[in-house]
């Protein structure tokens, strides 16, 4: 399993809306993420809109591709798109380089 961390930027004026939507992630979307190999998927949000995502997966590229192929993901991305600064979140999750890990 590989640990993956990525960053995105949420519109700071819409943080409350972003958090509210994530308190009610659709069960179908949650199941799709799990089925596509997204384990221990966690999001952290800073008050200025910096979003840090973390997950564990066998293959991040395959996990992303599996989600992109699902209609529920297309609906979720459309639902969430207005909360980001002109980016498509699915196409902007570039993994950060892991430089240290303490087991």
The 8 nearest C-alpha neighbors of each residue, nearest first, counted from 0:
[[1, 57, 56, 55, 2, 58, 38, 3],
 [0, 2, 56, 55, 57, 3, 58, 59],
 [1, 3, 55, 54, 56, 0, 4, 53],
 [4, 2, 54, 53, 94, 55, 1, 5],
 [3, 5, 53, 94, 52, 95, 54, 2],
 [6, 4, 94, 52, 95, 92, 93, 51],
 [5, 7, 51, 50, 52, 92, 49, 8],
 [8, 6, 50, 49, 51, 9, 5, 92],
 [9, 7, 49, 48, 50, 83, 10, 84],
 [8, 10, 83, 48, 82, 11, 49, 84],
 [9, 11, 83, 12, 13, 82, 84, 48],
 [12, 10, 48, 13, 14, 47, 9, 46],
 [11, 13, 10, 14, 15, 48, 9, 82],
 [14, 12, 16, 11, 10, 15, 82, 17],
 [15, 13, 17, 16, 11, 12, 18, 10],
 [16, 14, 18, 17, 13, 19, 12, 20],
 [15, 17, 19, 13, 14, 18, 20, 82],
 [18, 16, 14, 20, 15, 19, 13, 21],
 [17, 19, 21, 15, 16, 20, 14, 22],
 [20, 18, 16, 22, 21, 17, 15, 23],
 [21, 19, 23, 17, 22, 18, 16, 24],
 [20, 22, 24, 18, 23, 19, 17, 16],
 [21, 23, 19, 20, 24, 18, 17, 25],
 [24, 22, 21, 20, 25, 19, 26, 18],
 [25, 23, 21, 22, 20, 26, 28, 29],
 [24, 26, 28, 27, 23, 29, 75, 30],
 [27, 25, 29, 28, 30, 24, 23, 31],
 [28, 26, 30, 25, 29, 31, 71, 24],
 [29, 27, 31, 25, 26, 30, 71, 32],
 [28, 30, 26, 32, 31, 27, 25, 33],
 [29, 31, 33, 27, 28, 32, 34, 26],
 [32, 30, 28, 34, 29, 33, 35, 27],
 [33, 31, 35, 29, 37, 30, 34, 28],
 [32, 34, 37, 30, 36, 35, 31, 29],
 [33, 35, 31, 36, 32, 30, 37, 29],
 [36, 34, 32, 62, 33, 65, 37, 31],
 [35, 37, 33, 34, 56, 62, 38, 32],
 [38, 36, 33, 32, 56, 35, 40, 54],
 [39, 37, 55, 40, 54, 56, 36, 33],
 [38, 40, 54, 55, 41, 37, 53, 56],
 [41, 39, 54, 38, 53, 37, 55, 42],
 [40, 42, 53, 52, 39, 54, 43, 51],
 [43, 41, 52, 51, 53, 44, 50, 40],
 [42, 44, 51, 50, 52, 41, 45, 49],
 [45, 43, 50, 49, 51, 48, 46, 42],
 [44, 46, 49, 48, 47, 50, 43, 51],
 [47, 45, 48, 44, 11, 49, 14, 50],
 [46, 48, 45, 11, 49, 9, 10, 44],
 [49, 47, 9, 11, 8, 46, 45, 10],
 [50, 48, 8, 45, 44, 47, 7, 9],
 [49, 51, 44, 7, 6, 8, 43, 48],
 [52, 50, 6, 43, 42, 5, 44, 49],
 [53, 51, 42, 5, 4, 41, 6, 43],
 [52, 54, 4, 41, 3, 40, 42, 5],
 [55, 53, 40, 39, 3, 38, 2, 41],
 [54, 56, 2, 38, 1, 39, 3, 0],
 [57, 55, 0, 1, 58, 37, 36, 38],
 [56, 58, 0, 1, 59, 36, 55, 62],
 [59, 57, 61, 56, 60, 62, 1, 0],
 [60, 58, 62, 61, 56, 63, 57, 3],
 [61, 59, 63, 62, 58, 64, 65, 57],
 [60, 62, 64, 58, 59, 63, 65, 35],
 [61, 63, 59, 65, 35, 60, 64, 36],
 [64, 62, 60, 66, 61, 65, 59, 67],
 [65, 63, 61, 67, 66, 62, 60, 68],
 [64, 66, 62, 68, 63, 67, 35, 61],
 [65, 67, 63, 68, 64, 69, 72, 35],
 [68, 66, 64, 69, 65, 63, 72, 73],
 [67, 69, 66, 65, 64, 70, 72, 73],
 [70, 68, 72, 71, 66, 67, 73, 65],
 [69, 71, 73, 72, 74, 68, 67, 66],
 [72, 70, 74, 69, 73, 75, 28, 27],
 [71, 73, 75, 74, 70, 69, 76, 66],
 [72, 74, 70, 76, 71, 75, 77, 69],
 [73, 75, 71, 77, 72, 76, 78, 70],
 [76, 74, 72, 78, 77, 73, 79, 71],
 [77, 75, 79, 73, 78, 74, 80, 72],
 [76, 78, 74, 80, 75, 79, 73, 81],
 [79, 77, 75, 76, 80, 74, 81, 73],
 [78, 80, 76, 77, 82, 81, 75, 83],
 [81, 79, 77, 82, 83, 76, 78, 87],
 [82, 80, 83, 79, 78, 84, 85, 77],
 [83, 81, 80, 10, 79, 9, 13, 17],
 [84, 82, 9, 10, 81, 80, 85, 86],
 [83, 85, 86, 10, 9, 8, 82, 81],
 [84, 86, 83, 87, 80, 81, 82, 88],
 [87, 85, 84, 88, 83, 91, 80, 90],
 [86, 88, 90, 89, 91, 80, 85, 76],
 [87, 89, 91, 90, 86, 92, 7, 76],
 [90, 88, 87, 91, 92, 63, 76, 67],
 [89, 91, 88, 87, 92, 86, 93, 63],
 [90, 92, 88, 89, 93, 87, 86, 7],
 [93, 91, 5, 90, 89, 94, 88, 6],
 [92, 94, 91, 5, 95, 6, 90, 4],
 [95, 93, 5, 4, 3, 92, 96, 6],
 [96, 94, 5, 4, 97, 93, 3, 6],
 [95, 97, 98, 94, 4, 3, 5, 99],
 [98, 96, 99, 95, 100, 4, 3, 2],
 [97, 99, 96, 100, 95, 101, 4, 2],
 [100, 98, 97, 101, 96, 102, 2, 95],
 [99, 101, 102, 98, 97, 2, 96, 1],
 [100, 102, 99, 98, 97, 2, 1, 3],
 [101, 100, 99, 2, 98, 97, 1, 0]]
